[in-house]
């Protein structure tokens, strides 16, 4: 039974809807479950594509900092191992993967979308981008490589170091998303793109996708251990803990 996702299969397309609280913030158990779901869809011959979808107003707010802040050293290490493994699993997913970005998608939410082949974002007062640096979290090289894969190195560098968050139309202009459409048409658009990819010869399409991403995937694998060590050293630094504490207090005050 799925705790943090809802799945539905239509026309050989599996919709995987993130379903944890209001904002789909990610913790260890959610990431573990998503990796399991991806493995199932990858190995199921009846599934020809996936749509990764959020809920109205949120695709995913990123990492659940409130929960992660209280992880001990062993669990936070396990979390980052699992998160980078998830990035690899999704980026290396051989079948077509479409991100239906139904609202806000900063930080880790943006990373999930970047792993997909096509990104459809809802119109509205939403933001998407990687804002880890202002929070005091080091961006691993593999995430920079993923950002650069779509945006180019110069633009990805500038956006990352500024922690830039973009409105949907800004993201469209930058190449971060491929379509911006009304929320009520987002799944239709995602399915349309999935079906376009599905009409091609499966072996030719999947092999070409993995060939195109070969260098990216190798870099994710090669830098995994180094990235985790670097992120965790910064994670426990007093200055970072202080920033995180302030963010968490603000989140709690908004909830109350």
C-alpha atoms as a printed R data frame, in Angstrom:
    type eleno elety resid chain resno      x      y       z
1   ATOM     1    CA   UNK     A     1  0.000  0.000   0.000
2   ATOM     2    CA   UNK     A     2  1.303  3.426  -0.955
3   ATOM     3    CA   UNK     A     3  1.494  5.984   1.849
4   ATOM     4    CA   UNK     A     4  2.753  9.056   0.031
5   ATOM     5    CA   UNK     A     5  1.658  8.566  -3.590
6   ATOM     6    CA   UNK     A     6 -1.467  7.798  -5.573
7   ATOM     7    CA   UNK     A     7 -1.047  5.822  -8.773
8   ATOM     8    CA   UNK     A     8 -3.399  5.341 -11.683
9   ATOM     9    CA   UNK     A     9 -2.837  3.629 -15.023
10  ATOM    10    CA   UNK     A    10 -4.568  4.963 -18.150
11  ATOM    11    CA   UNK     A    11 -3.643  4.013 -21.724
12  ATOM    12    CA   UNK     A    12 -0.384  2.390 -20.532
13  ATOM    13    CA   UNK     A    13  0.639  5.605 -18.745
14  ATOM    14    CA   UNK     A    14  1.116  5.461 -14.978
15  ATOM    15    CA   UNK     A    15  0.330  8.706 -13.184
16  ATOM    16    CA   UNK     A    16  2.293  8.931  -9.941
17  ATOM    17    CA   UNK     A    17  0.763 11.687  -7.842
18  ATOM    18    CA   UNK     A    18  2.759 13.017  -4.891
19  ATOM    19    CA   UNK     A    19  0.437 12.917  -1.896
20  ATOM    20    CA   UNK     A    20  2.061 13.951   1.357
21  ATOM    21    CA   UNK     A    21  0.384 16.778   3.238
22  ATOM    22    CA   UNK     A    22 -0.339 20.094   1.560
23  ATOM    23    CA   UNK     A    23  3.053 20.699  -0.022
24  ATOM    24    CA   UNK     A    24  4.479 17.202  -0.725
25  ATOM    25    CA   UNK     A    25  7.638 17.938   1.267
26  ATOM    26    CA   UNK     A    26 10.009 14.979   1.026
27  ATOM    27    CA   UNK     A    27 11.479 12.927   3.855
28  ATOM    28    CA   UNK     A    28 13.320  9.576   3.827
29  ATOM    29    CA   UNK     A    29 10.250  7.341   3.742
30  ATOM    30    CA   UNK     A    30  8.692  9.266   0.847
31  ATOM    31    CA   UNK     A    31 11.877  9.071  -1.221
32  ATOM    32    CA   UNK     A    32 12.237  5.350  -0.499
33  ATOM    33    CA   UNK     A    33  8.664  4.761  -1.647
34  ATOM    34    CA   UNK     A    34  9.151  6.739  -4.861
35  ATOM    35    CA   UNK     A    35 12.246  4.704  -5.724
36  ATOM    36    CA   UNK     A    36 10.215  1.520  -5.251
37  ATOM    37    CA   UNK     A    37  7.430  2.846  -7.484
38  ATOM    38    CA   UNK     A    38  9.890  3.796 -10.218
39  ATOM    39    CA   UNK     A    39 11.420  0.306 -10.141
40  ATOM    40    CA   UNK     A    40  7.946 -1.232 -10.483
41  ATOM    41    CA   UNK     A    41  6.998  0.942 -13.464
42  ATOM    42    CA   UNK     A    42 10.372  0.411 -15.111
43  ATOM    43    CA   UNK     A    43  9.984 -3.366 -14.955
44  ATOM    44    CA   UNK     A    44  6.280 -3.542 -15.856
45  ATOM    45    CA   UNK     A    45  5.926 -4.213 -19.617
46  ATOM    46    CA   UNK     A    46  2.370 -2.857 -19.544
47  ATOM    47    CA   UNK     A    47  3.641  0.601 -18.510
48  ATOM    48    CA   UNK     A    48  5.021  2.651 -21.398
49  ATOM    49    CA   UNK     A    49  5.404  6.078 -19.729
50  ATOM    50    CA   UNK     A    50  4.974  7.852 -16.396
51  ATOM    51    CA   UNK     A    51  3.559 11.226 -15.386
52  ATOM    52    CA   UNK     A    52  4.909 12.576 -12.096
53  ATOM    53    CA   UNK     A    53  2.261 14.940 -10.793
54  ATOM    54    CA   UNK     A    54  1.650 17.164  -7.775
55  ATOM    55    CA   UNK     A    55 -1.530 18.559  -6.262
56  ATOM    56    CA   UNK     A    56 -3.118 21.936  -6.877
57  ATOM    57    CA   UNK     A    57 -0.751 24.739  -5.771
58  ATOM    58    CA   UNK     A    58  2.186 22.405  -5.070
59  ATOM    59    CA   UNK     A    59  4.266 19.985  -7.104
60  ATOM    60    CA   UNK     A    60  6.669 19.640  -4.170
61  ATOM    61    CA   UNK     A    61  8.066 22.234  -1.796
62  ATOM    62    CA   UNK     A    62 11.305 20.236  -1.734
63  ATOM    63    CA   UNK     A    63 12.917 18.616   1.275
64  ATOM    64    CA   UNK     A    64 10.984 18.447   4.527
65  ATOM    65    CA   UNK     A    65 13.412 20.570   6.534
66  ATOM    66    CA   UNK     A    66 11.319 20.315   9.706
67  ATOM    67    CA   UNK     A    67 11.674 16.522   9.737
68  ATOM    68    CA   UNK     A    68 15.226 16.408   8.388
69  ATOM    69    CA   UNK     A    69 16.497 18.874  10.994
70  ATOM    70    CA   UNK     A    70 15.873 16.290  13.725
71  ATOM    71    CA   UNK     A    71 17.530 13.363  11.916
72  ATOM    72    CA   UNK     A    72 20.629 11.994  13.630
73  ATOM    73    CA   UNK     A    73 23.896 11.576  11.714
74  ATOM    74    CA   UNK     A    74 23.114  8.054  10.499
75  ATOM    75    CA   UNK     A    75 19.628  8.907   9.273
76  ATOM    76    CA   UNK     A    76 20.584 12.149   7.513
77  ATOM    77    CA   UNK     A    77 23.389 10.246   5.759
78  ATOM    78    CA   UNK     A    78 20.861  7.601   4.685
79  ATOM    79    CA   UNK     A    79 18.522 10.356   3.507
80  ATOM    80    CA   UNK     A    80 21.106 12.011   1.249
81  ATOM    81    CA   UNK     A    81 22.229  8.646  -0.112
82  ATOM    82    CA   UNK     A    82 18.610  7.851  -0.972
83  ATOM    83    CA   UNK     A    83 17.930 11.285  -2.440
84  ATOM    84    CA   UNK     A    84 20.886 11.177  -4.820
85  ATOM    85    CA   UNK     A    85 20.012  7.574  -5.697
86  ATOM    86    CA   UNK     A    86 16.478  8.797  -6.510
87  ATOM    87    CA   UNK     A    87 17.921 11.485  -8.795
88  ATOM    88    CA   UNK     A    88 19.840  8.768 -10.620
89  ATOM    89    CA   UNK     A    89 16.831  6.413 -10.801
90  ATOM    90    CA   UNK     A    90 14.563  9.094 -12.248
91  ATOM    91    CA   UNK     A    91 17.140 10.578 -14.616
92  ATOM    92    CA   UNK     A    92 17.995  7.054 -15.850
93  ATOM    93    CA   UNK     A    93 14.363  5.927 -16.106
94  ATOM    94    CA   UNK     A    94 14.315  4.525 -19.644
95  ATOM    95    CA   UNK     A    95 10.655  5.122 -20.468
96  ATOM    96    CA   UNK     A    96  9.195  8.589 -21.145
97  ATOM    97    CA   UNK     A    97  8.749 10.611 -17.938
98  ATOM    98    CA   UNK     A    98  6.681 13.786 -17.833
99  ATOM    99    CA   UNK     A    99  6.555 16.224 -14.898
100 ATOM   100    CA   UNK     A   100  3.122 17.788 -14.392
101 ATOM   101    CA   UNK     A   101  4.165 20.731 -12.196
102 ATOM   102    CA   UNK     A   102  0.885 21.705 -10.585
103 ATOM   103    CA   UNK     A   103  2.182 24.609  -8.493
104 ATOM   104    CA   UNK     A   104  5.218 25.617  -6.442
105 ATOM   105    CA   UNK     A   105  8.333 23.562  -7.160
106 ATOM   106    CA   UNK     A   106 11.426 24.978  -5.433
107 ATOM   107    CA   UNK     A   107 14.620 23.127  -4.478
108 ATOM   108    CA   UNK     A   108 14.074 19.355  -4.307
109 ATOM   109    CA   UNK     A   109 10.776 19.704  -6.162
110 ATOM   110    CA   UNK     A   110 12.612 21.367  -9.027
111 ATOM   111    CA   UNK     A   111 15.213 18.580  -8.963
112 ATOM   112    CA   UNK     A   112 12.510 15.932  -9.476
113 ATOM   113    CA   UNK     A   113 11.110 17.865 -12.424
114 ATOM   114    CA   UNK     A   114 14.593 18.290 -13.953
115 ATOM   115    CA   UNK     A   115 15.047 14.511 -14.034
116 ATOM   116    CA   UNK     A   116 12.041 14.125 -16.342
117 ATOM   117    CA   UNK     A   117 11.991 14.346 -20.142
118 ATOM   118    CA   UNK     A   118  9.381 17.103 -20.384
119 ATOM   119    CA   UNK     A   119  7.971 19.633 -17.915
120 ATOM   120    CA   UNK     A   120  4.476 21.084 -18.057
121 ATOM   121    CA   UNK     A   121  3.826 23.820 -15.459
122 ATOM   122    CA   UNK     A   122  0.564 25.349 -14.311
123 ATOM   123    CA   UNK     A   123 -0.107 29.051 -14.833
124 ATOM   124    CA   UNK     A   124 -0.321 31.096 -11.661
125 ATOM   125    CA   UNK     A   125  1.587 32.803  -8.889
126 ATOM   126    CA   UNK     A   126  4.041 29.925  -8.500
127 ATOM   127    CA   UNK     A   127  7.813 29.566  -8.307
128 ATOM   128    CA   UNK     A   128 10.322 26.990  -9.501
129 ATOM   129    CA   UNK     A   129 14.118 26.838  -9.186
130 ATOM   130    CA   UNK     A   130 17.006 25.836  -6.967
131 ATOM   131    CA   UNK     A   131 17.306 28.058  -3.888
132 ATOM   132    CA   UNK     A   132 19.578 25.890  -1.734
133 ATOM   133    CA   UNK     A   133 22.548 28.286  -1.553
134 ATOM   134    CA   UNK     A   134 20.688 31.099   0.303
135 ATOM   135    CA   UNK     A   135 19.465 28.446   2.769
136 ATOM   136    CA   UNK     A   136 23.059 27.383   3.452
137 ATOM   137    CA   UNK     A   137 22.879 24.001   1.700
138 ATOM   138    CA   UNK     A   138 25.694 23.118  -0.726
139 ATOM   139    CA   UNK     A   139 24.443 22.150  -4.178
140 ATOM   140    CA   UNK     A   140 26.093 18.835  -5.159
141 ATOM   141    CA   UNK     A   141 27.834 18.749  -8.516
142 ATOM   142    CA   UNK     A   142 25.372 16.169  -9.810
143 ATOM   143    CA   UNK     A   143 22.466 18.606  -9.311
144 ATOM   144    CA   UNK     A   144 24.407 21.353 -11.078
145 ATOM   145    CA   UNK     A   145 25.021 18.939 -13.965
146 ATOM   146    CA   UNK     A   146 21.299 18.204 -14.102
147 ATOM   147    CA   UNK     A   147 20.442 21.929 -14.117
148 ATOM   148    CA   UNK     A   148 23.074 22.584 -16.796
149 ATOM   149    CA   UNK     A   149 21.718 19.732 -18.913
150 ATOM   150    CA   UNK     A   150 18.621 21.824 -19.604
151 ATOM   151    CA   UNK     A   151 19.709 25.436 -19.001
152 ATOM   152    CA   UNK     A   152 23.351 25.431 -20.135
153 ATOM   153    CA   UNK     A   153 26.298 25.936 -17.783
154 ATOM   154    CA   UNK     A   154 26.402 29.755 -17.702
155 ATOM   155    CA   UNK     A   155 22.725 30.261 -16.929
156 ATOM   156    CA   UNK     A   156 22.616 27.332 -14.485
157 ATOM   157    CA   UNK     A   157 25.660 28.736 -12.627
158 ATOM   158    CA   UNK     A   158 24.143 32.188 -12.338
159 ATOM   159    CA   UNK     A   159 20.735 30.908 -11.211
160 ATOM   160    CA   UNK     A   160 22.258 28.507  -8.662
161 ATOM   161    CA   UNK     A   161 24.563 31.014  -7.014
162 ATOM   162    CA   UNK     A   162 21.733 33.547  -6.770
163 ATOM   163    CA   UNK     A   163 19.264 30.926  -5.532
164 ATOM   164    CA   UNK     A   164 16.975 32.266  -8.255
165 ATOM   165    CA   UNK     A   165 13.318 31.277  -8.181
166 ATOM   166    CA   UNK     A   166 11.362 31.801 -11.393
167 ATOM   167    CA   UNK     A   167  7.710 32.419 -12.186
168 ATOM   168    CA   UNK     A   168  6.203 29.981 -14.738
169 ATOM   169    CA   UNK     A   169  6.697 32.230 -17.774
170 ATOM   170    CA   UNK     A   170 10.242 33.093 -16.687
171 ATOM   171    CA   UNK     A   171 10.937 29.364 -16.372
172 ATOM   172    CA   UNK     A   172  9.525 28.831 -19.862
173 ATOM   173    CA   UNK     A   173 11.790 31.526 -21.337
174 ATOM   174    CA   UNK     A   174 14.831 30.076 -19.530
175 ATOM   175    CA   UNK     A   175 14.128 26.538 -20.771
176 ATOM   176    CA   UNK     A   176 13.452 25.227 -17.283
177 ATOM   177    CA   UNK     A   177  9.920 24.194 -18.275
178 ATOM   178    CA   UNK     A   178  8.553 23.340 -21.720
179 ATOM   179    CA   UNK     A   179  4.916 24.427 -21.441
180 ATOM   180    CA   UNK     A   180  2.875 26.760 -19.222
181 ATOM   181    CA   UNK     A   181 -0.851 26.086 -19.289
182 ATOM   182    CA   UNK     A   182 -3.958 26.386 -17.073
183 ATOM   183    CA   UNK     A   183 -4.046 23.965 -14.150
184 ATOM   184    CA   UNK     A   184 -7.169 22.183 -15.396
185 ATOM   185    CA   UNK     A   185 -5.414 21.219 -18.653
186 ATOM   186    CA   UNK     A   186 -2.099 20.111 -17.182
187 ATOM   187    CA   UNK     A   187 -2.737 16.367 -17.125
188 ATOM   188    CA   UNK     A   188 -4.126 16.446 -20.678
189 ATOM   189    CA   UNK     A   189 -0.948 18.177 -21.855
190 ATOM   190    CA   UNK     A   190  1.268 15.722 -19.956
191 ATOM   191    CA   UNK     A   191 -0.550 12.736 -21.484
192 ATOM   192    CA   UNK     A   192 -0.337 14.268 -24.958
193 ATOM   193    CA   UNK     A   193  3.450 14.520 -24.679
194 ATOM   194    CA   UNK     A   194  3.775 11.021 -23.213
195 ATOM   195    CA   UNK     A   195  1.752  9.592 -26.099
196 ATOM   196    CA   UNK     A   196  3.905 11.444 -28.628
197 ATOM   197    CA   UNK     A   197  6.993  9.725 -27.214
198 ATOM   198    CA   UNK     A   198  5.170  6.369 -26.956
199 ATOM   199    CA   UNK     A   199  4.423  6.282 -30.696
200 ATOM   200    CA   UNK     A   200  8.117  5.930 -31.557
201 ATOM   201    CA   UNK     A   201 10.002  2.638 -31.647
202 ATOM   202    CA   UNK     A   202 10.511  1.829 -27.976
203 ATOM   203    CA   UNK     A   203 14.022  0.441 -28.236
204 ATOM   204    CA   UNK     A   204 15.243  3.321 -30.416
205 ATOM   205    CA   UNK     A   205 13.682  5.950 -28.144
206 ATOM   206    CA   UNK     A   206 14.862  4.451 -24.844
207 ATOM   207    CA   UNK     A   207 18.388  3.665 -26.042
208 ATOM   208    CA   UNK     A   208 18.735  7.174 -27.491
209 ATOM   209    CA   UNK     A   209 17.534  8.762 -24.245
210 ATOM   210    CA   UNK     A   210 20.115  6.857 -22.218
211 ATOM   211    CA   UNK     A   211 22.852  7.605 -24.779
212 ATOM   212    CA   UNK     A   212 22.056 11.330 -24.589
213 ATOM   213    CA   UNK     A   213 22.180 11.207 -20.782
214 ATOM   214    CA   UNK     A   214 25.219  8.925 -20.478
215 ATOM   215    CA   UNK     A   215 27.675 11.641 -19.364
216 ATOM   216    CA   UNK     A   216 25.128 13.121 -16.940
217 ATOM   217    CA   UNK     A   217 24.398  9.724 -15.378
218 ATOM   218    CA   UNK     A   218 28.089  8.878 -15.062
219 ATOM   219    CA   UNK     A   219 28.696 12.157 -13.216
220 ATOM   220    CA   UNK     A   220 25.842 11.462 -10.811
221 ATOM   221    CA   UNK     A   221 27.339  8.056 -10.021
222 ATOM   222    CA   UNK     A   222 30.940  9.278  -9.761
223 ATOM   223    CA   UNK     A   223 30.255 12.203  -7.431
224 ATOM   224    CA   UNK     A   224 27.723 10.511  -5.153
225 ATOM   225    CA   UNK     A   225 30.000  9.771  -2.186
226 ATOM   226    CA   UNK     A   226 31.901 13.039  -2.426
227 ATOM   227    CA   UNK     A   227 28.666 15.019  -2.738
228 ATOM   228    CA   UNK     A   228 27.157 13.455   0.374
229 ATOM   229    CA   UNK     A   229 30.270 14.127   2.468
230 ATOM   230    CA   UNK     A   230 30.342 17.764   1.359
231 ATOM   231    CA   UNK     A   231 26.623 18.334   1.928
232 ATOM   232    CA   UNK     A   232 26.683 16.733   5.379
233 ATOM   233    CA   UNK     A   233 29.718 18.699   6.547
234 ATOM   234    CA   UNK     A   234 27.853 21.889   5.702
235 ATOM   235    CA   UNK     A   235 24.563 20.517   7.104
236 ATOM   236    CA   UNK     A   236 26.036 20.245  10.613
237 ATOM   237    CA   UNK     A   237 27.855 23.601  10.490
238 ATOM   238    CA   UNK     A   238 26.524 25.973  13.196
239 ATOM   239    CA   UNK     A   239 25.758 28.724  10.653
240 ATOM   240    CA   UNK     A   240 23.665 26.344   8.549
241 ATOM   241    CA   UNK     A   241 21.832 24.989  11.591
242 ATOM   242    CA   UNK     A   242 21.020 28.548  12.601
243 ATOM   243    CA   UNK     A   243 19.580 29.370   9.159
244 ATOM   244    CA   UNK     A   244 17.576 26.150   9.128
245 ATOM   245    CA   UNK     A   245 16.268 26.840  12.625
246 ATOM   246    CA   UNK     A   246 15.002 30.262  11.501
247 ATOM   247    CA   UNK     A   247 13.338 28.761   8.420
248 ATOM   248    CA   UNK     A   248 11.672 26.082  10.542
249 ATOM   249    CA   UNK     A   249 10.404 28.649  13.043
250 ATOM   250    CA   UNK     A   250  8.912 30.632  10.165
251 ATOM   251    CA   UNK     A   251  7.262 27.496   8.780
252 ATOM   252    CA   UNK     A   252  5.779 26.691  12.183
253 ATOM   253    CA   UNK     A   253  4.454 30.240  12.586
254 ATOM   254    CA   UNK     A   254  2.771 30.047   9.145
255 ATOM   255    CA   UNK     A   255  1.089 26.764  10.111
256 ATOM   256    CA   UNK     A   256 -0.215 28.226  13.363
